Amino acid sequence: MYDMAMVKELFPRTIVMDEGLIVADGKTSEILEDEKLLEAHGLEKP
């Protein structure tokens, strides 16, 4: 499990990978607000 609140605080850019493929690349704040993206790839909103 990842500490998504810490990720949001520390990293301006995030790359989300799933099964070896990049599925999202952008501003951490935007990625962590995309509930559909997070849910689809087994991540929790901070």
CYANA upper distance limits for C-alpha pairs under 8 A (distance plus 0.5 A):
  3 ASP  CA      7 VAL  CA      6.96
  3 ASP  CA     46 PRO  CA      8.39
  4 MET  CA      8 LYS  CA      6.63
  4 MET  CA     44 GLU  CA      7.76
  4 MET  CA     45 LYS  CA      7.50
  4 MET  CA     46 PRO  CA      5.68
  5 ALA  CA      9 GLU  CA      6.86
  5 ALA  CA     46 PRO  CA      5.43
  6 MET  CA     10 LEU  CA      6.58
  7 VAL  CA     11 PHE  CA      6.16
  7 VAL  CA     28 THR  CA      8.31
  8 LYS  CA     12 PRO  CA      7.99
  8 LYS  CA     28 THR  CA      6.59
  8 LYS  CA     29 SER  CA      6.96
  8 LYS  CA     32 LEU  CA      7.99
  8 LYS  CA     46 PRO  CA      8.31
 11 PHE  CA     28 THR  CA      7.15
 12 PRO  CA     27 LYS  CA      6.34
 12 PRO  CA     28 THR  CA      5.94
 12 PRO  CA     29 SER  CA      8.03
 13 ARG  CA     25 ASP  CA      7.90
 13 ARG  CA     26 GLY  CA      6.01
 13 ARG  CA     27 LYS  CA      5.11
 13 ARG  CA     28 THR  CA      5.38
 14 THR  CA     24 ALA  CA      8.34
 14 THR  CA     25 ASP  CA      6.32
 14 THR  CA     26 GLY  CA      6.20
 14 THR  CA     27 LYS  CA      6.67
 14 THR  CA     28 THR  CA      5.48
 14 THR  CA     31 ILE  CA      7.86
 15 ILE  CA     22 ILE  CA      7.35
 15 ILE  CA     23 VAL  CA      8.19
 15 ILE  CA     24 ALA  CA      6.14
 15 ILE  CA     25 ASP  CA      4.88
 15 ILE  CA     26 GLY  CA      7.18
 16 VAL  CA     22 ILE  CA      6.37
 16 VAL  CA     23 VAL  CA      6.19
 16 VAL  CA     24 ALA  CA      5.54
 16 VAL  CA     25 ASP  CA      6.92
 17 MET  CA     21 LEU  CA      5.75
 17 MET  CA     22 ILE  CA      4.90
 17 MET  CA     23 VAL  CA      6.06
 17 MET  CA     24 ALA  CA      7.65
 18 ASP  CA     22 ILE  CA      7.07
 18 ASP  CA     23 VAL  CA      7.16
 18 ASP  CA     41 HIS  CA      7.05
 24 ALA  CA     31 ILE  CA      7.96
 25 ASP  CA     31 ILE  CA      8.37
 26 GLY  CA     30 GLU  CA      7.73
 26 GLY  CA     31 ILE  CA      7.20
 27 LYS  CA     31 ILE  CA      6.80
 28 THR  CA     32 LEU  CA      6.49
 29 SER  CA     33 GLU  CA      6.88
 30 GLU  CA     34 ASP  CA      7.09
 31 ILE  CA     37 LEU  CA      8.16
 31 ILE  CA     38 LEU  CA      8.38
 32 LEU  CA     38 LEU  CA      7.63
 32 LEU  CA     45 LYS  CA      6.55
 32 LEU  CA     46 PRO  CA      7.80
 33 GLU  CA     45 LYS  CA      7.56
 34 ASP  CA     38 LEU  CA      6.82
 35 GLU  CA     39 GLU  CA      6.51
 35 GLU  CA     45 LYS  CA      7.37
 36 LYS  CA     40 ALA  CA      6.50
 37 LEU  CA     41 HIS  CA      6.91
 38 LEU  CA     42 GLY  CA      6.66
 38 LEU  CA     43 LEU  CA      5.22
 38 LEU  CA     44 GLU  CA      6.65
 38 LEU  CA     45 LYS  CA      7.44
 39 GLU  CA     43 LEU  CA      6.24
 39 GLU  CA     44 GLU  CA      7.34
